[in-house]
């Protein structure tokens, strides 16, 4: 079988068995679409925007190591948090009676069968327990349940009777459970509680086996172009038991690679198209490591659809899946976006940190394009804003921003980040301007977990990037906030180059995006979820679900996915839906669509204070979904009424120590020096486009230094705070005069790939010290304790910043002169750079801008990360003027002339 590739999954100790089943008689459902002159229906053909011409058709793959780095995947953040907080959560697994004194249960067998398609995974868990108690037992059992998963079926087998759960409204379910227990019958109550699925088993007869069946419907995890399905080790007990796992994958496109580490799987492809595969694992030793199946489908430059038909209620459900690879020149990207910069101005930022941050902000301001909105927020014990709401980027607002930045100082007391973030995110987002927030801070806050939970609920509208400054910053704040909002983070040490670190994440934010996404369903009447689609940022996969409210009138219908592209143009992707090819073997897409709709309704309750309880309960009952308003209840009249005293047993013992994580899992960055990826891998393609060469992209490495901090600085009183609002009262120039500092802050977050191994070895050598070192914080947010004027906060020790160099100071001064459209004028830069006379036919501002670009290349090559985006914007301006003024020379020729002029 020549079409079978060797599966690379597994270590050298765990080989993978691969085979192919001969299914010549089986016809694959997902055949190429066939056009029909009679049934093919175009939707609004005269109004549909042009099909995007710059989506790459190249099937270029990320490095295998990046695809397997599940720690960087957004879906894994839930488990990363569990790993970090394991001491405060109920530990996983059942306490076997053979090892734990007093435990009445033992797990005999655990079987999982999963069905996976392009969008979802439905898993049936079968757990067989024995109750060795001599008296009736009420047991409590919990398993972690990720926010993108829901329990959709529940049953119990007791004395050869199958007791199937029924969805009830929460209060009614609990009432029925209590009534059954009081009458001596058996009862089982299952509900979702704070990220866990909780099962209560009441009046379980002694010496009786019980089998619990749970069906979990989950959106498939994604990471770059790969699909992930994770069974985390925390959902399994840590003792030995018989375990069988089967994953049946059926995709709409061929499978290129299947990866699965730590175990010896058997992988069977069902046909030569390799769209279907089965992965099986069997062990008698339990589950000690994560089971993560990584499937890489063949790249598709267009959205893929998966259609499902439910024979029960004669309805269709649709799942859309899209992972685009935009091939756009760096200087061509002109997309709309909103940028909000949030700067820590507490006392501990005084001195070089605040000045370096101000310089970085200046560079950021000149890197935005004219299609942007922006704002600046300074926070401490209180917060101030440049504008009440974000303003359009132009010369006027840019000048106001420069004045505001020059007056920023570390004079806002403590560190209260939640209030300004709520102020930003509570404002309705504009889908045409994807909101991206950048937070720079050097300390910690008292309500970190509350903040992380809050921003996670806003991930559909906002992406957050975080920068941790110095050795005393709360690393979990930096990592947690960014990952909760599907952003990226950087750790900046005292001796690192802050401007370079800041610009690396700004560059990520500038990568191609599809925003203002809508699905034109035409004449189809659907309930779409999510109702508001998150902008499709680079290296992210989009998934949209819909349930048809009535049968389609045509068997083949063309819908379209429409959005604003990287060139600020509206682009369209046609999607053909062939309802004759719908899968009728399951109800998985229906269930997942209902679950996502319930999430929309719950979010509407939170933000808009709407009462959607009846709608949620109705959906929960129809599709068997546990939610905040619904629970499963099973009751059974006992053959013999239980009269003995019932014991309460916690099947999952509270605060039980979790074993040391398997090496495949990176522990929390606060306690470890393990590698953690913060920035995305390089975009794919040529170096001139938004697809960079993989080998040249830096790989982020987690900081490993944790030192004892100095005492927290005293808070500044409210009366001492300087009013920073440019729209209100002006500050005294002498008090708020901007200082010009440069210096290089050396970072360890991003290193070139060839340095990665060395950094890992160094981190490993340091980890023993870090794991046992006392962890202290430098700042706990406090409100001002007295209205009287407090002394100026001392500069924290060990802030060894370099003094500004002449060349770097010149660079920032040049950058400050750039206009909003990317141009430079001779009058603004003539005191910084000798400006020669322009060649014949070249406008003065075009030639001046060319000289600035040439000056960056010739004299500031080592600081390229600081001026690269500025130069891209300037290049775009020059190219526009070449076309507008009908200049005969092209950009490359003019730039070479400018370089020669600079060299003279």
C-alpha angles and dihedrals in degrees: 000000000000095000093066113096123202110263110232094201120121132038126272088274095052113057121192121232112217128187141157128229119219104236101158089144092054114089114209113238098215100070121156114285114265118212118227123196090209104043105027108107123192117210116227090330093179093053101039112113118239118281111263107266097192104060106117118241092197116116095221117165133209119239113285091238090059093049090051094048095101091165087074094049115106094225090060094060090089091058092041088058091049090052091050094048099037093126092060098044132074106268122244129256138032123288105242112219091227092066109024120059114233098016112131099193134073126184113230103178139000120196127180125187116184131189114201133188133165094293114018147031123212114195129189113206117200114189122181116201135176123215109216095178120122092218137041115288137206106204131194118208130177136182129184112261116194118224091247092056134072137186107246103173137022134181139160128212112209125166090350090304119123109219109192119204123240125208114241135170107271100251093045091048092052091046092053091046093053092047092052092049092048091053093051097253128129118261138178123196121188125185143151114255124178098325095323134097105231123203124190117193114193130194095000105181116242121259092014128128118229130194120204119200118194125179115204121193114199139173109244115259115242133200120176106313095336131093117226132198113189129196101183119213089236091074091061131070115249096234127088120275139147111277130185124181129185125179117188110194121194114176134178091231131044119276113243101182140005119199127187122161132195095028139066104243128184110224120198123185112210099209142000093266087067093217091125128052139162124214119194133185128180129182139159093205101072124239117302099160136043117276106217119170111199115195121184112201123202111274117259122193091205134057115273125217134206118197125198130190122204113209089194098069098009094242138136130225126192132202121195122200127186135172108172127191108206115205103203131146114251092237091048098060107109104158128153119251143153117232122194117184115201114194128192107231097174121134096266090063091065120125122014098359094061093042092050090048090052091052090050090050091052090055091046091053091056092047096063121096129228092259090066135101118205147176139180124220125189117198140187125126084339132009139234132197136212090220131012088237131006115287132209114268113250139128093279097051090040090057091049089051092052091051091047093049092050090058097048115117138166093258106115099098119224132011118270108159102159096070097054092043091052089048090054100042097040089067113092111261122232108233090209089059109046107215117236120179126198118200122193116188140149102198146042136265131222096232100046097139092049090052093049091049091049097049090046089063090055096051091109092066105025140045117202128204119193135199122198111204121204135351097290100059118120099253094195089057090054096044097037098050094047095047094044088059095038093249134122136252142210131201112215118196124203094261099045132102103260095188091056093048093048093049093051090065092040087056090054090051089053094055118114115293136183106215139173088038118190134166116226100212093179112200093350114112107216144161104226125202130227088032091201112044118218113239110267103241123190113287093016129115122223122218124183128177133198138179116207112233092204137014116277117253092219128050094217119041132171116217126175138225108217130188147139111276134211091275092055089251125128109248132186136208115198116218122195115213114199106189092188087070095053117135111240098177096093146016096225101120091045090053095046091046090053091048092052090047090052088053089053090051093048090050089051088054091052099045104027098030090233121159105235096154095116093050092048093048091048092052091043092054094045096050100025095244126162111220140154088285102036138061138178118248129188122180132175133181107239118238085228119028109242110238102162121100110275120229123214114225126183105218089194106048115223121248093000111164113260115226117250108284117260114259089252089069122072110222121226112299090233091067103028144050094216120139115270124182113226103165125055122255117265116286112254128258139035123351093245093060134055086275110083131193107272093221094060098051118103118240116223118237125195119248114248105190118107117169135174107268129224120256113286113269119250116266122253117237121244091245091060095052114111116230103240100182109120089198093059129032123358119233123231107271094222092054096044101034112146117242120211113228132163124171128139124264108202113220133195097195099090124037132159116267093250089061095050097091092051092049091050091053091049091048091050091053091051098044096083091059094044096050092060100033117109109254114222132175128230098208136031112183112247134173116240108278098204137026090222119101112273124211117264111273113256120246108257114248125253093039093138102173123168120242116251118275121224095242093049092046089052090049095055091045090053092047090051090062096061116115124225093260091055098256131125124212125218093233093056098049105028091097090054102040137020107252115204124206113277121250117259114290095014116117114237096241091049092051092045090052091049090051090052091051090048090048090054091052097044102038107023105039092129090058096047095130089064098052102028097095091041089053092048091055091047091049090053090053092051094049091049091052092048089059095040095049094038091235110185096216120077126232096260093053093048092047091054089052090051091051090053090050091052092049093056 
